[in-house]
Amino acid sequence: MKIIWTFTLMMIPGVVSSMSVTGYSGGGVNITCKYDEGYTKNKKYFCKGQWSDCTDQIKTDIKDSWFNNGRFSLYDDTSSAVFTVTIRGLREEDSGTYQCAVDIPKEKDPHTEVKLKVLTGEKLRSSNS
């Protein structure tokens, strides 16, 4: 059974917030990140790693339409000032720290830290024992 979990995060300039997300191997998660309404025209991105060495998983300036990059998809809903990242086909190696961010040239990008934990069938069985 594949389950998609949805989580909403808020990016507040100058404040680094963090959230933990759990998904299941083979399933998917939706992570919704709220941003300041003044940034609707900026690129949005989702990267893996600590903020200082984050590797883009998906990045786009496409608005109000889904953009796909392999198992990652991003939808920037400018009317609500939120963007949603969907990760499909979760794998145990997807576990780790990610950043939900808005690209602001010549400034520090506002971002929210996301800690993703992917549970496999073995971990599910042992946690239910």
N, C-alpha and C positions, 0 to 999 in steps of 0.2 A: 504494500500500500504506500503510495506516494503522498506526502503531506507537504503543503506549502504554508509556511508560517509567515506572518506579516508583522513587521516591527516598524515603529515610527521614531525617528530621532530628530532632534532640533539642533541646528547649528546657530550658536549665539556668538557674534564677533567678540574676540578677546577671552572667551570662555571655552575651555576644552572639555567637552562632555564625553561620556563613554557609555556604551551599552553592550551587554552580552546577549548573543543570539545563539540559539541551538537549532540545528537542523539534523536531518537523518540521511545517511548514505543512500544515494539514488534518488532522493527527493529534491525539494527546492525550497528557497526562502525568498521572500520579498522584503526589502529593507527600504523604508520611506524616510527621506531626509528633508526636513523643512529648512528653508533658507530665507534670508531677508528679502522682502519684495523688491528692493532696489537692484537685485542681482538677476532678474529674470532673463536678461540678454546675455549673461555670461555662460561660458562652458561649464558643464558639471562633470565630475569624475568620481570614480571609485577605484581606490588603489590598495595594494596589499603591502603591509609592513608598517614599521613605526613612521611617524611623520617625517623624520629626517631622511629616510631612505625608502620612500614609498614607490612601488612599481605599479603603474597604471594597469588596471584590468579592463576598464572601459572608460572612454572620455568622449564627449560629444558637445556640439553646439546646436544640435537639432532640437527644436522645440515642439511640444505638443504632439509627438509621434514617437513610436518605439524605435530605438536604435539597437541593433543586435551585434554582438561581437563574440561569437562562439557560444559558450554556456552563459555568458553575461548579457543582460539587456538593460537598457536605461530609458526611462520615460520622464521627460521634464514637463510637468504640468505647471505652466507659467501662471495660469489663472489662480492657482492655489499656492504658488511659491513652494512647491515640493517636487522632489524628483525621487523616483522609485527605481531601485536596482533589483533585478531578479537574477538569482543564480540557480541554474537547473543542473540536474545530474550531479548533485553534491558528492564529493569524495572526501575521505578522511584527510587527505593532504590539503584540502581547502581550509582546514582549521587554522586559525591564526588571527592576527590583528589586521584590520583594514581601516581605511579612512574614507569618509563620505565628504566631498569637498566641492567648493565653487572656485573656479579659476578667476583670480582678480590680478590683472597685470600690475606689476610694480608694487604690490602689497602682499602681505601674508594672507594666504587663502584661508577663509573660515572653514573649519572642518570638525567632524565628529568622529571619534574613535569607535570602531565596531569590533568586538571580539567574537569571532565565530567559532563555534565548537560543532563539529560534525560527528554524530554518533553512528557507529556501525552496528550491524546485527549482533556481533559478539558483545559489544558494550551494552546494547539494549538488554540482551538476555541476562548478563551479569548484574545489571542495575535493578532488574526486576526480581532477582533471587532473594 
